[in-house]
Amino acid sequence: MTSQDAILSSLAEYDRLLNPRPPPPRSDEMVFGRYSSLKISLPPLLNHPDAGAPLPCRESPAEFETIFNAHFSAQIHAFFNALHDLEVTSTAASQTPSTSIVNIQHPSHQQPSPPPPPPLELELTLSLLNQSFHPHLPCLHRAFHTYRLTILNPHTLPLLTRVTKLRILPNSDSDHTHDAINTRPISLATPIQLATGLPHLRELDCPWLGERLPVAFTSKALRIISRVWEGPWRDDRLLFARTVRGAMANGDLPISLGKVRFWFWRPVPHGDEMDQGGRMADLVGSSSSLVDDDEFGGMDPVSLGLRNLGSRLEELDVRALVTSDLFPSSSSSSSSSSPSGLVSDNYPLSSKWPHMRHLKVEFHPCSPDGKWYFCGPRGEDPETKGFVITREEHYPPGQENDEETHELMSDEEEKYAADAPDIYDLRSPDMFRLRPIPERVNPLLLAFASSLEPQRMPALRDAELFTWLTWRPSKERAKEYEGSDEVPPTECDNQVVMFRWGLKYEAPVVGEGDGKGKVTWQVGEDWRPEDRVMKAFENLVGGDGENMEWKAFEFVEEREEDPEDYI
């Protein structure tokens, strides 16, 4: 485990904070300067079946907590403590005439005269290295992690007054198509917990928070082994909302925080390889076997957490499974179910985002309640609602028989050996949902439009709401659509075709143009939102549709991704 002394010894001299310089080359070392980074390692798991000490097939909750979560948390605490010690050293040095190091003060506490030298800002980057095993795993159950790493006793972290930007990144050495393997995700609450210890934080950048979507592997055994366990998934989304609520209620969230990027999942460039005909979990609804089901009034906790967080921000970039509860508008379910603006007695909801200037929301085609926003070209919607999560079925090991799964995996590895060198590379998704379901999409669009009204977002400059849709049907479904013009054009059988679906609003700029703003739609030539949605957007642009543009779909084989987002 990396100790605080080891971290201190790896940090550069603190005076180098005074000398602006480009970021150092990224390496496994932790660097303290204007840019400081920590690559968090986890202890390797030793598996010696020949010596009579093979690893159990599954990781127990106790093993996770006492070994891996404790190890993760200790490194975070050691890193923050080391940085704090150097801040203290810098503060002491700043009291002598021989140094020009300045202790950062909150702007409201700065003396007007004489003006202090400009403080050098510090950017922190945290990334988590993949779990390693030696010499090999007896099966793949341990390669797909269920529990999320959390920071133990986050309230004891020291305050770091120089940090103005925090980035939390995935392992930069991993192939994004294999992110799920051996990657231990952090809790969705972790960025908020860390932010409460950074009183001058201005930017929080998290381009991948580790939410993992089900992958349609060809192997039935691999589908079982790689299962995204719905119980822990739901629990962590609840924890995110609770952490945001606590940070805001206690005044722990930095008032300087203005820009946030929260991308909850990382998309595969050629589609997320899901079985869109399978049933999804209801991550929002209640269950008789779980506690605190009414805490959020039947509303999506992640959407609520983001909604309240947005009331403080100038820029918000979100990629998440969300509902209309995200938007501070009278059209969302929150207003109809709770006129007082409360989900419960202790969860107030923001009704305005007074500082928001730039808003970008990529929503998943599936809502977190398990209902899809889109159906097939001919109205196919096999599963109309999500399944209820129970303690007995949806927490590991659930009702799985591990021995049967191992036998099935062995048979399938032999069966598919000629098709690919690695059974993990074989996928059989059925991605066919291209057409909006009006009763689900229109409320989302209406809540978005209502939230953009000047009384709710008076500083707004632009806002986007969009998703990516994919045509990658199963072989059976592809045959049904042979020669049909109901699907995107393809050059060969089963070619992946993707397109962006959504809209962008540009607010009027004082002194420029006609002062009416603009809405650009990209929803297809043969689909239009319902009248009340159209009216809401017409009211925004101050006309009868002349300030609305309708763009055709742009069909691509894969979506572009900027590698700089993840390094």
N, C-alpha and C positions, 0 to 999 in steps of 0.2 A: 504494500500500500504506500502511495506517495505521501510523505510526511510534510508537515509545514516547513521544517528545516530544509528538506530537499527542494521544496518549491522556492523558498527564499534564496537558496544557493544558485538556482537556475534563472533568477530574475536579474535583469541588467541593473546597473547603478541607477538609483532613483533620479539623479540629476538629469539623466537623458530625457526625462519628460519635458525638460525645457527646450530641447532641440528638435523642432519638427523635422521629420524625415519620412520617406516612403515606408510602407509596411515591410517588415523583414520577410524573407522567404518562408513559406509555410513548412514546418517540419514537425517532428515529434516532440520538440523541446517546447517548454512553456517560456514565453518571452514577456518580460515586463518592460514596457516603454510606453510609447504612445499607443501601441497595439499590444495587447496582452492576451495570450491564448492558453487554453488548457485542453489537452486531449486526455479524456478520462478512460483509463483502462480498467478492465475487470479481471479478477484472478482466473487463470485457466483452470478448466476442470480436467482432472486426471482420471483416465479410464484404463484400467489394467486388468482386463478379463483373465489373462494368463496367470496373473499373480493372485487371483481370487478376489479382486477388488473392482468389479465392473460397476459402472454408474447405474443406478436405477433408471428405468425407462423415463420416468417423469421427475421433474423438479418439484419438491414439496414446498408449500407456502413458508414453512419454517426455514428451509434451506435458503429460499430467496431472501427472506427478511434478514437473517443473521449473517449471511455471507455477502450476497451481491448488493442488496439495498444498503446495508451498512457500509460496504466498501465505497459505493458510489457517493453516498452522503458524506462520508469522511473526507473524500477528496475535494468535494465542493467546499466544505468547512475549512479545510487546510488552505485551499487556494484563497478564499476570501480573507482568512486570518492573516496570511502572508502579505497580501496586498494592503490590508489595514495597517499592519506593522510598519510597512514602508511609508504609508501616508503619515503615520505618527512621526516617523523619523524626519520626513520632509517638513512637517509642521514645526518641529523643534528647530530644524536647520533654518527655517525661514525667519526665526526670531533673531538671527545674528546678521550683522551687516555684510558678512562675507558671502552670502548666498542670495540668489535672486529667485529662489523657489517660493511660490506663493500658495498659501492655503486657500482653496476654493471656498467662497462664501455664497450663500443664497443671495440672489440679486437684491432682495428686499433688505438685506443686512449690510450691504456694501457701503462704505463711507464715500460720500460724494467728493471729498478732497482729502488728500491727493488721490488720484485714480490709481488703483492697483494695476500691476502688469497683467496682461491677459493670461489667464490660466490655460495650461495645456490640457486638452481633453483626452480622456482615456477610453479606448474601445476594448471591450472584453469579448472573446469568442470561446465558446465551450463546444466541444464535440466529443462524441462517445465512440470509442473503438469497439469493434465487434467482439462478441464472446468467442473464446477459443477453447478447443478441446484437444486432449492428447491421450493416446494417439488417434483415436477415432471414436465415433459414436456408435453404440449398438443399434440405434434406430434414429429416426429424425424427429421424434417427439420433442426433444430438448432443443432442436434447432429453431423451432417456432415458439417464441416466448409469449407467455400469457400475461404476466404481471408487469406493471409499469414501475420504473424506478422513481422513488420520491425522495425528497430531502427531509431527513429527520430533524426535528427541532429547528425549523427554518427561522423562527423568531430569535434564535441566538446568533444568527449570522451578523457580523459587524457591518456597520454602515460604511460604504465606500463613496466618498464625496466627489471623487474626480471622474467617475464613470458617467459618460453621457450616451453611450451606445452599448447594447448587449445583443450578441448574436448567439443562437443555439443552432448548431448544424448537425446534419447526419455525418456518418463516417465518410470522409472524402475519398477514401480508398476503395469503397465498395461500389459494385456495379448496381445502378438503380433498379435493374430488372431483377436483382436478387436481394433487394433490401430486406426482405422478410427473414431471410436465413441468418441465424445467429445474431440478429440485431435486437438488442434490448431497448424497447421504447421507453422514453421518459414519460412521466405523468403530464397530462395536459395542464395541470396546475403549476408545474415547475417554473415556467417563465414569470408568472405572476408572483410566486414566492420570492424569486430572485429580485424582481423589480422593487419589492418593498424594502430591500436593503441598499438601494441605489437612489438616494434622494434627489440627484440632479439628472437622472436618466431622461433623455429626450427621445431615444429611438429603441424599439424592441423588435428585433428581426428574427423570425423563426420560420424559415422556408420549408421545414418539414417537422411536424410534431408527432409523427409516428402512428397516426391512425392507419390501420391496415384493412383493406377491403378483401372480401372472399375472392379467391382466384379459382377459375374453373380448370383445374388440372385434368388431364385425360385420365390419370390414375385415380381410381376411387379411393384407394388407401391414402394417397397424398392429399386428397381433398379433406379426408377425415383428420389426418395428422396436422395439416396446416390450418385447421379451423380457427377462425377468429372467435374466441369464446365471448359470447354475448353478455354474460353477467359482469365480468371485470370491465368490459368495454363500457357498458352502461354506467357502472360505478364511477369510472374515471371522468365521464362526462358530467356526472353530478358533482364530483369534486371540483372540477373546473369552475362551475357556477358558484359553488360555495366559497371558493378561494377569492374570486373576483368580488363577491358580496362582502366578505370579511375585510379585504384590503381597502375597499372604498368606504365601508361603514366606519372603519377605525382610522381613516385618514392616512393609511400607510402607502397608498399608491402615489408615486411622485407627481406633484402638480405640474412638473416640467414635461412629463411624458406627452408627446404630441403625435408620434408616428409609430404605427404597429403593423407588422406583417405576421399573420397567423395562417400558414398553410397547413391544415391538419393532415392531409394526405398528399402523397407524391404520385402524380399520375404517370402511368406508362405511356411513352410517346405514341404508341399505336393502339391505345385504348386500354381500359383497366382489366380486360380479360375476365369479365364476370359472367355468371349465368343469370341473365336478366329475367329468366323464367322461373327461377327459384324463389323461395320465400325468404324475405329479409326479416330481421328482428325489429321489434318495436322498442327502440331505445328511449322512448318518451313516456309511454303509457305505464299504468300501474300494474302491480302483481301482488297477489295476496301473500306470497312467500317472501317478499322483500320489505324492508322498512323504509320510512320516509317517502312513501310513494306520492303523497299529496304536497310535498314540500314546495313544488313549483307549479302547482295547480294544473297539472296535465300539459304543461308547456315544455318546449325543448330547452333543457338547461344550458346547452352551449349557445343557442341563439340568445337566450336571456343574458348570459354572461357577456357576450359580445355587445349586446345592445347597451348594457350599462357601461361597459368599457368605452364604447363609442362616444358617450356623452362628454368624455374628457379630451378626445383626440381631434387633431387636424387632418390626419391621414390614416385610413384603415384599408388594408388589403387582406381579404379573407378568402380562403379556399376551404369549404367545410360543408358537412351535411347540416342544412339549416331549414328552418320554417319561416313563415312570415313574422314570427315572434321576434326575429332579429331587428326589425325596423321600428323606429319610434313613431308610429302612425296610428291614427284612430281606426284604421281598417284591419289591423292585425287582431288575432284572436284574443290578445290580452285585453284590449279595450272593451270588447263585447262581453268577456267573461268577468272582468274586474274593473268596473267604472272608476274605482278609487285609484287605479294605477298600481295596485299591489297584487302580486301573485299570492302572497300570504302576508301575515302580520309583520314578518321580518324580511321581506324581499321587495323593496320599492323598485319600480320600473322607471327608467328615464323616458320622458316624452319629447325631449329635444336633444339634438346634437348641435349645440350652438357654435362650436368651433370647427366643425367638419368642413374641409375644403375639397378633399379628394377621397372618393369612396369607390372601392372595387370589390365586388362580391362574385366569386365563382361558386355556384351552388352545385351540389351533386344531383344527377338526374333522379336519385332516390332520396326521399325525405327521411329524416331520422326516425320517423314513426313506422317505417317499413313500407309506406305507400310510394309508388313511383309517380313522378311528375309527368312521365311520358309513357306512351303505349306503342305497339307496333303499327306499321303503316295501315293495317286493316283493323285496327282497334284491339289487337292482342294485349291483354293485361291479365295473365294467368293467375297471379296472386294479388288480390285487391287490398289486402291489409297485412301488417306485420304480425309476427307471432309474439305471444306473451313470454317474457323471460321469467324463468322459475329457478329457484335455488337447486332443485334436484337435477335439472336437465342442462342448464346453461353455465355451470361452473365446472372446471375440470375436476375429476375425469368424466363427469356427467354419467351417461349410460354406456360409454364406449368400453368394449372388451379389447384391451390392448393386444392380447395374444392373437385374437382373430385379425386385428389390423396388421400385425407384423406378418402373419402368414399371407394375407392378401397382398401386402407390399412385395413380399418375396416372389409371389407368383407373377405379379405385374411387371416387376423388373425383368424377369425372364421373358415375359410376353412382349414387352416393348423394346427389348434390347436392340433389335434391328432398326427401329425407327429413330432413335436418337441416342447419343452417348450418355445422356443424363435424363432420367425419367422426369426430372424437374422441368426440362425444356418443353415437354409435351403439354399443350393446352387445348381445350375444346370448349371455348366460350360460345355462348349464344347471346349476342348483343344485337338487339333488333328494335329497341325503343327509340323512335324518331319523331313521333307525333305528339304534340302537347295534349294532355288530358285537361279540358277546360275547367272543370270544377276544382282542380288542384293547382293549376298554373295561374289562373286568373286572380285568386286571392293573394298569391305571392306578388304578382305584378302590381296589384292595387295597393298593397301595403308599401311596396317600394315607391310607387308614385306619390302616395300621401306623405311619406316621410321626407320627400324632397321639397315640400312646400316651404316657402321662405320663413314662415313662422317657426318651423322645426329645424331647418338648416339654413340660417341666414347667411352664412359665410361660404356656402357651397359653390364650387366652380365646375366640378364634373362628377358623375357617378355612373358606374357600370354594374349591370346585373346580367350574368351569362352562365352558360354551361357548355360542355362539349358532348356531342352525341356521336355514337359510333354504330356503323353498320358492319357487323362481323357475325353473320348468322351461323347457326349450326348447319350441318350438311342437309338435314331434313328440311329446315326452314328455307334454305337457299334454293332447294328444288321447287318449293311452292312459289317462289318469286322469280323463277327463270323467265326472262323476256318481259318482265313487268316494268312499267315506268313509274311505279310507286316508290321505288328505292333509288338511292344515289347511283349515278353512273359508275360502272366498274369496267376495268379493262380485261379482267380475268376472273375466273371463278373464285369466290370466297376472298377476294381482295378486301383488305381493311379500308374503309372509307370513313373519314371523320369530318365534322364541321362544327363551327361555333354557332350557338343559338342564344340570342339575347338582345340587349339594347343598351344604348348609352345616352345619357342626358348631359347636355352642356348648358350651364346656366348663363343667363345674359350677362354681358360685361358692360358696366356703366360707360357710356360714351362711345361704344362700339356697336356697329351693325344696327339692327332694328330694335334691339333691346328686348327680344322675345325668347331667347334661348332656342335650343334645338334638341330634337329626339331622333336618334338613328336606330331603326329597327333592323334586325336580321333574324327573322322568324319564319321565312319561307313565303313564296308567292301566293300560296293557297290557304294561308292561315292568318287570322286576325284576332286580337283579343276582344273580349266582350265590350259592349258599348260603354259601361261605366269606367272601365279601364282606359279606353280611348279618351273619354271625357276628362279623366283625371290628368292625363298627359297633355291634352289640348289646353287645359287650364294653366299648366306649367309654362307652356310656350306662348300663351296669350293669343291664340288664333284658332282657326278651324281646320287645322291640318297642314297649312302651308309650310310650317316649320318642322315637318316630319319627313324623314327620308327613309326609304325602304330599300335595303340592300339584299342582293341575292346571296345565297349560300356559297361559300368557297370550300369546295371539297378537296381534302388532302388525305394522303396516306398516313401521316403522323403529324402530331402537333409539335411545333418548335419549342425547344427548351433552352434557356440560357444557362450554360454550365456555371457561369459566375454566381448564379443564385445559391449554389450549394458549396462554395469554397470561400 
